[in-house]
Amino acid sequence: MKHTYIKGQKTMFIYKTMYGNIEMSIFTHEREVSYVTSEKELGINILLDYDLYLDNELTYRNKVEISLR
């Protein structure tokens, strides 16, 4: 299963299970990647803010923030 996060767009995919397929889609509110490069630290910050739809029904609002140093 592959997810594509495009800011301001809704993308659809099929989640395949042993019980059948589920139509899912993601609407991306925010997608941001920033790099930290200073004399004291190196790293990356990743932000994903999206809605998850199951069978065209809004199911979850998610926000993921990852910071690596």
MODELLER restraints for C-alpha pairs under 7 A, 6 or more apart:
rsr = mdl.restraints
at = mdl.atoms
rsr.add(forms.Gaussian(group=physical.xy_distance, feature=features.Distance(at['CA:1:A'], at['CA:15:A']), mean=6.53, stdev=0.5))
rsr.add(forms.Gaussian(group=physical.xy_distance, feature=features.Distance(at['CA:4:A'], at['CA:11:A']), mean=6.65, stdev=0.5))
rsr.add(forms.Gaussian(group=physical.xy_distance, feature=features.Distance(at['CA:5:A'], at['CA:28:A']), mean=5.82, stdev=0.5))
rsr.add(forms.Gaussian(group=physical.xy_distance, feature=features.Distance(at['CA:6:A'], at['CA:28:A']), mean=5.92, stdev=0.5))
rsr.add(forms.Gaussian(group=physical.xy_distance, feature=features.Distance(at['CA:7:A'], at['CA:28:A']), mean=4.90, stdev=0.5))
rsr.add(forms.Gaussian(group=physical.xy_distance, feature=features.Distance(at['CA:7:A'], at['CA:29:A']), mean=5.65, stdev=0.5))
rsr.add(forms.Gaussian(group=physical.xy_distance, feature=features.Distance(at['CA:7:A'], at['CA:30:A']), mean=5.59, stdev=0.5))
rsr.add(forms.Gaussian(group=physical.xy_distance, feature=features.Distance(at['CA:7:A'], at['CA:31:A']), mean=6.01, stdev=0.5))
rsr.add(forms.Gaussian(group=physical.xy_distance, feature=features.Distance(at['CA:8:A'], at['CA:27:A']), mean=6.87, stdev=0.5))
rsr.add(forms.Gaussian(group=physical.xy_distance, feature=features.Distance(at['CA:8:A'], at['CA:28:A']), mean=5.63, stdev=0.5))
rsr.add(forms.Gaussian(group=physical.xy_distance, feature=features.Distance(at['CA:8:A'], at['CA:29:A']), mean=5.73, stdev=0.5))
rsr.add(forms.Gaussian(group=physical.xy_distance, feature=features.Distance(at['CA:9:A'], at['CA:27:A']), mean=5.62, stdev=0.5))
rsr.add(forms.Gaussian(group=physical.xy_distance, feature=features.Distance(at['CA:9:A'], at['CA:28:A']), mean=6.03, stdev=0.5))
rsr.add(forms.Gaussian(group=physical.xy_distance, feature=features.Distance(at['CA:10:A'], at['CA:25:A']), mean=6.53, stdev=0.5))
rsr.add(forms.Gaussian(group=physical.xy_distance, feature=features.Distance(at['CA:10:A'], at['CA:26:A']), mean=5.37, stdev=0.5))
rsr.add(forms.Gaussian(group=physical.xy_distance, feature=features.Distance(at['CA:10:A'], at['CA:27:A']), mean=4.12, stdev=0.5))
rsr.add(forms.Gaussian(group=physical.xy_distance, feature=features.Distance(at['CA:10:A'], at['CA:28:A']), mean=6.63, stdev=0.5))
rsr.add(forms.Gaussian(group=physical.xy_distance, feature=features.Distance(at['CA:11:A'], at['CA:25:A']), mean=5.37, stdev=0.5))
rsr.add(forms.Gaussian(group=physical.xy_distance, feature=features.Distance(at['CA:11:A'], at['CA:26:A']), mean=5.36, stdev=0.5))
rsr.add(forms.Gaussian(group=physical.xy_distance, feature=features.Distance(at['CA:11:A'], at['CA:27:A']), mean=6.52, stdev=0.5))
rsr.add(forms.Gaussian(group=physical.xy_distance, feature=features.Distance(at['CA:12:A'], at['CA:24:A']), mean=5.81, stdev=0.5))
rsr.add(forms.Gaussian(group=physical.xy_distance, feature=features.Distance(at['CA:12:A'], at['CA:25:A']), mean=4.08, stdev=0.5))
rsr.add(forms.Gaussian(group=physical.xy_distance, feature=features.Distance(at['CA:12:A'], at['CA:26:A']), mean=6.52, stdev=0.5))
rsr.add(forms.Gaussian(group=physical.xy_distance, feature=features.Distance(at['CA:13:A'], at['CA:23:A']), mean=6.24, stdev=0.5))
rsr.add(forms.Gaussian(group=physical.xy_distance, feature=features.Distance(at['CA:13:A'], at['CA:24:A']), mean=5.46, stdev=0.5))
rsr.add(forms.Gaussian(group=physical.xy_distance, feature=features.Distance(at['CA:13:A'], at['CA:25:A']), mean=5.99, stdev=0.5))
rsr.add(forms.Gaussian(group=physical.xy_distance, feature=features.Distance(at['CA:14:A'], at['CA:21:A']), mean=6.37, stdev=0.5))
rsr.add(forms.Gaussian(group=physical.xy_distance, feature=features.Distance(at['CA:14:A'], at['CA:22:A']), mean=5.72, stdev=0.5))
rsr.add(forms.Gaussian(group=physical.xy_distance, feature=features.Distance(at['CA:14:A'], at['CA:23:A']), mean=4.78, stdev=0.5))
rsr.add(forms.Gaussian(group=physical.xy_distance, feature=features.Distance(at['CA:14:A'], at['CA:24:A']), mean=5.89, stdev=0.5))
rsr.add(forms.Gaussian(group=physical.xy_distance, feature=features.Distance(at['CA:15:A'], at['CA:21:A']), mean=5.64, stdev=0.5))
rsr.add(forms.Gaussian(group=physical.xy_distance, feature=features.Distance(at['CA:15:A'], at['CA:22:A']), mean=5.08, stdev=0.5))
rsr.add(forms.Gaussian(group=physical.xy_distance, feature=features.Distance(at['CA:15:A'], at['CA:23:A']), mean=6.34, stdev=0.5))
rsr.add(forms.Gaussian(group=physical.xy_distance, feature=features.Distance(at['CA:15:A'], at['CA:24:A']), mean=6.75, stdev=0.5))
rsr.add(forms.Gaussian(group=physical.xy_distance, feature=features.Distance(at['CA:16:A'], at['CA:22:A']), mean=6.42, stdev=0.5))
rsr.add(forms.Gaussian(group=physical.xy_distance, feature=features.Distance(at['CA:22:A'], at['CA:55:A']), mean=6.87, stdev=0.5))
rsr.add(forms.Gaussian(group=physical.xy_distance, feature=features.Distance(at['CA:23:A'], at['CA:54:A']), mean=6.06, stdev=0.5))
rsr.add(forms.Gaussian(group=physical.xy_distance, feature=features.Distance(at['CA:23:A'], at['CA:55:A']), mean=5.16, stdev=0.5))
rsr.add(forms.Gaussian(group=physical.xy_distance, feature=features.Distance(at['CA:24:A'], at['CA:53:A']), mean=5.53, stdev=0.5))
rsr.add(forms.Gaussian(group=physical.xy_distance, feature=features.Distance(at['CA:24:A'], at['CA:54:A']), mean=4.73, stdev=0.5))
rsr.add(forms.Gaussian(group=physical.xy_distance, feature=features.Distance(at['CA:24:A'], at['CA:55:A']), mean=6.03, stdev=0.5))
rsr.add(forms.Gaussian(group=physical.xy_distance, feature=features.Distance(at['CA:25:A'], at['CA:52:A']), mean=6.00, stdev=0.5))
rsr.add(forms.Gaussian(group=physical.xy_distance, feature=features.Distance(at['CA:25:A'], at['CA:53:A']), mean=5.10, stdev=0.5))
rsr.add(forms.Gaussian(group=physical.xy_distance, feature=features.Distance(at['CA:25:A'], at['CA:54:A']), mean=6.76, stdev=0.5))
rsr.add(forms.Gaussian(group=physical.xy_distance, feature=features.Distance(at['CA:26:A'], at['CA:50:A']), mean=6.47, stdev=0.5))
rsr.add(forms.Gaussian(group=physical.xy_distance, feature=features.Distance(at['CA:26:A'], at['CA:51:A']), mean=5.60, stdev=0.5))
rsr.add(forms.Gaussian(group=physical.xy_distance, feature=features.Distance(at['CA:26:A'], at['CA:52:A']), mean=4.83, stdev=0.5))
rsr.add(forms.Gaussian(group=physical.xy_distance, feature=features.Distance(at['CA:26:A'], at['CA:53:A']), mean=6.22, stdev=0.5))
rsr.add(forms.Gaussian(group=physical.xy_distance, feature=features.Distance(at['CA:27:A'], at['CA:50:A']), mean=5.47, stdev=0.5))
rsr.add(forms.Gaussian(group=physical.xy_distance, feature=features.Distance(at['CA:27:A'], at['CA:51:A']), mean=5.15, stdev=0.5))
rsr.add(forms.Gaussian(group=physical.xy_distance, feature=features.Distance(at['CA:27:A'], at['CA:52:A']), mean=6.76, stdev=0.5))
rsr.add(forms.Gaussian(group=physical.xy_distance, feature=features.Distance(at['CA:28:A'], at['CA:49:A']), mean=6.12, stdev=0.5))
rsr.add(forms.Gaussian(group=physical.xy_distance, feature=features.Distance(at['CA:28:A'], at['CA:50:A']), mean=4.31, stdev=0.5))
rsr.add(forms.Gaussian(group=physical.xy_distance, feature=features.Distance(at['CA:28:A'], at['CA:51:A']), mean=6.56, stdev=0.5))
rsr.add(forms.Gaussian(group=physical.xy_distance, feature=features.Distance(at['CA:29:A'], at['CA:49:A']), mean=5.35, stdev=0.5))
rsr.add(forms.Gaussian(group=physical.xy_distance, feature=features.Distance(at['CA:29:A'], at['CA:50:A']), mean=5.27, stdev=0.5))
rsr.add(forms.Gaussian(group=physical.xy_distance, feature=features.Distance(at['CA:30:A'], at['CA:48:A']), mean=5.68, stdev=0.5))
rsr.add(forms.Gaussian(group=physical.xy_distance, feature=features.Distance(at['CA:30:A'], at['CA:49:A']), mean=4.90, stdev=0.5))
rsr.add(forms.Gaussian(group=physical.xy_distance, feature=features.Distance(at['CA:30:A'], at['CA:50:A']), mean=6.88, stdev=0.5))
rsr.add(forms.Gaussian(group=physical.xy_distance, feature=features.Distance(at['CA:31:A'], at['CA:47:A']), mean=5.61, stdev=0.5))
rsr.add(forms.Gaussian(group=physical.xy_distance, feature=features.Distance(at['CA:31:A'], at['CA:48:A']), mean=4.77, stdev=0.5))
rsr.add(forms.Gaussian(group=physical.xy_distance, feature=features.Distance(at['CA:31:A'], at['CA:49:A']), mean=6.56, stdev=0.5))
rsr.add(forms.Gaussian(group=physical.xy_distance, feature=features.Distance(at['CA:32:A'], at['CA:46:A']), mean=5.80, stdev=0.5))
rsr.add(forms.Gaussian(group=physical.xy_distance, feature=features.Distance(at['CA:32:A'], at['CA:47:A']), mean=5.07, stdev=0.5))
rsr.add(forms.Gaussian(group=physical.xy_distance, feature=features.Distance(at['CA:32:A'], at['CA:48:A']), mean=6.74, stdev=0.5))
rsr.add(forms.Gaussian(group=physical.xy_distance, feature=features.Distance(at['CA:33:A'], at['CA:45:A']), mean=5.69, stdev=0.5))
rsr.add(forms.Gaussian(group=physical.xy_distance, feature=features.Distance(at['CA:33:A'], at['CA:46:A']), mean=4.64, stdev=0.5))
rsr.add(forms.Gaussian(group=physical.xy_distance, feature=features.Distance(at['CA:33:A'], at['CA:47:A']), mean=6.51, stdev=0.5))
rsr.add(forms.Gaussian(group=physical.xy_distance, feature=features.Distance(at['CA:34:A'], at['CA:44:A']), mean=5.74, stdev=0.5))
rsr.add(forms.Gaussian(group=physical.xy_distance, feature=features.Distance(at['CA:34:A'], at['CA:45:A']), mean=5.17, stdev=0.5))
rsr.add(forms.Gaussian(group=physical.xy_distance, feature=features.Distance(at['CA:34:A'], at['CA:46:A']), mean=6.63, stdev=0.5))
rsr.add(forms.Gaussian(group=physical.xy_distance, feature=features.Distance(at['CA:35:A'], at['CA:43:A']), mean=5.91, stdev=0.5))
rsr.add(forms.Gaussian(group=physical.xy_distance, feature=features.Distance(at['CA:35:A'], at['CA:44:A']), mean=4.43, stdev=0.5))
rsr.add(forms.Gaussian(group=physical.xy_distance, feature=features.Distance(at['CA:35:A'], at['CA:45:A']), mean=6.30, stdev=0.5))
rsr.add(forms.Gaussian(group=physical.xy_distance, feature=features.Distance(at['CA:36:A'], at['CA:42:A']), mean=5.22, stdev=0.5))
rsr.add(forms.Gaussian(group=physical.xy_distance, feature=features.Distance(at['CA:36:A'], at['CA:43:A']), mean=4.85, stdev=0.5))
rsr.add(forms.Gaussian(group=physical.xy_distance, feature=features.Distance(at['CA:36:A'], at['CA:44:A']), mean=5.66, stdev=0.5))
rsr.add(forms.Gaussian(group=physical.xy_distance, feature=features.Distance(at['CA:37:A'], at['CA:43:A']), mean=6.76, stdev=0.5))
rsr.add(forms.Gaussian(group=physical.xy_distance, feature=features.Distance(at['CA:42:A'], at['CA:69:A']), mean=5.92, stdev=0.5))
rsr.add(forms.Gaussian(group=physical.xy_distance, feature=features.Distance(at['CA:43:A'], at['CA:68:A']), mean=5.26, stdev=0.5))
rsr.add(forms.Gaussian(group=physical.xy_distance, feature=features.Distance(at['CA:43:A'], at['CA:69:A']), mean=4.34, stdev=0.5))
rsr.add(forms.Gaussian(group=physical.xy_distance, feature=features.Distance(at['CA:44:A'], at['CA:67:A']), mean=5.91, stdev=0.5))
rsr.add(forms.Gaussian(group=physical.xy_distance, feature=features.Distance(at['CA:44:A'], at['CA:68:A']), mean=5.33, stdev=0.5))
rsr.add(forms.Gaussian(group=physical.xy_distance, feature=features.Distance(at['CA:44:A'], at['CA:69:A']), mean=6.83, stdev=0.5))
rsr.add(forms.Gaussian(group=physical.xy_distance, feature=features.Distance(at['CA:45:A'], at['CA:66:A']), mean=5.71, stdev=0.5))
rsr.add(forms.Gaussian(group=physical.xy_distance, feature=features.Distance(at['CA:45:A'], at['CA:67:A']), mean=4.53, stdev=0.5))
rsr.add(forms.Gaussian(group=physical.xy_distance, feature=features.Distance(at['CA:45:A'], at['CA:68:A']), mean=6.48, stdev=0.5))
rsr.add(forms.Gaussian(group=physical.xy_distance, feature=features.Distance(at['CA:46:A'], at['CA:65:A']), mean=5.72, stdev=0.5))
rsr.add(forms.Gaussian(group=physical.xy_distance, feature=features.Distance(at['CA:46:A'], at['CA:66:A']), mean=5.03, stdev=0.5))
rsr.add(forms.Gaussian(group=physical.xy_distance, feature=features.Distance(at['CA:46:A'], at['CA:67:A']), mean=6.45, stdev=0.5))
rsr.add(forms.Gaussian(group=physical.xy_distance, feature=features.Distance(at['CA:47:A'], at['CA:64:A']), mean=5.76, stdev=0.5))
rsr.add(forms.Gaussian(group=physical.xy_distance, feature=features.Distance(at['CA:47:A'], at['CA:65:A']), mean=4.63, stdev=0.5))
rsr.add(forms.Gaussian(group=physical.xy_distance, feature=features.Distance(at['CA:47:A'], at['CA:66:A']), mean=6.52, stdev=0.5))
rsr.add(forms.Gaussian(group=physical.xy_distance, feature=features.Distance(at['CA:48:A'], at['CA:63:A']), mean=5.65, stdev=0.5))
rsr.add(forms.Gaussian(group=physical.xy_distance, feature=features.Distance(at['CA:48:A'], at['CA:64:A']), mean=5.11, stdev=0.5))
rsr.add(forms.Gaussian(group=physical.xy_distance, feature=features.Distance(at['CA:48:A'], at['CA:65:A']), mean=6.56, stdev=0.5))
rsr.add(forms.Gaussian(group=physical.xy_distance, feature=features.Distance(at['CA:49:A'], at['CA:62:A']), mean=5.75, stdev=0.5))
rsr.add(forms.Gaussian(group=physical.xy_distance, feature=features.Distance(at['CA:49:A'], at['CA:63:A']), mean=4.29, stdev=0.5))
rsr.add(forms.Gaussian(group=physical.xy_distance, feature=features.Distance(at['CA:49:A'], at['CA:64:A']), mean=6.40, stdev=0.5))
rsr.add(forms.Gaussian(group=physical.xy_distance, feature=features.Distance(at['CA:50:A'], at['CA:61:A']), mean=6.01, stdev=0.5))
rsr.add(forms.Gaussian(group=physical.xy_distance, feature=features.Distance(at['CA:50:A'], at['CA:62:A']), mean=5.37, stdev=0.5))
rsr.add(forms.Gaussian(group=physical.xy_distance, feature=features.Distance(at['CA:50:A'], at['CA:63:A']), mean=6.45, stdev=0.5))
rsr.add(forms.Gaussian(group=physical.xy_distance, feature=features.Distance(at['CA:51:A'], at['CA:58:A']), mean=6.95, stdev=0.5))
rsr.add(forms.Gaussian(group=physical.xy_distance, feature=features.Distance(at['CA:51:A'], at['CA:60:A']), mean=5.74, stdev=0.5))
rsr.add(forms.Gaussian(group=physical.xy_distance, feature=features.Distance(at['CA:51:A'], at['CA:61:A']), mean=4.45, stdev=0.5))
rsr.add(forms.Gaussian(group=physical.xy_distance, feature=features.Distance(at['CA:51:A'], at['CA:62:A']), mean=6.08, stdev=0.5))
rsr.add(forms.Gaussian(group=physical.xy_distance, feature=features.Distance(at['CA:52:A'], at['CA:58:A']), mean=6.13, stdev=0.5))
rsr.add(forms.Gaussian(group=physical.xy_distance, feature=features.Distance(at['CA:52:A'], at['CA:59:A']), mean=5.74, stdev=0.5))
rsr.add(forms.Gaussian(group=physical.xy_distance, feature=features.Distance(at['CA:52:A'], at['CA:60:A']), mean=5.10, stdev=0.5))
rsr.add(forms.Gaussian(group=physical.xy_distance, feature=features.Distance(at['CA:52:A'], at['CA:61:A']), mean=6.30, stdev=0.5))
rsr.add(forms.Gaussian(group=physical.xy_distance, feature=features.Distance(at['CA:53:A'], at['CA:59:A']), mean=5.24, stdev=0.5))
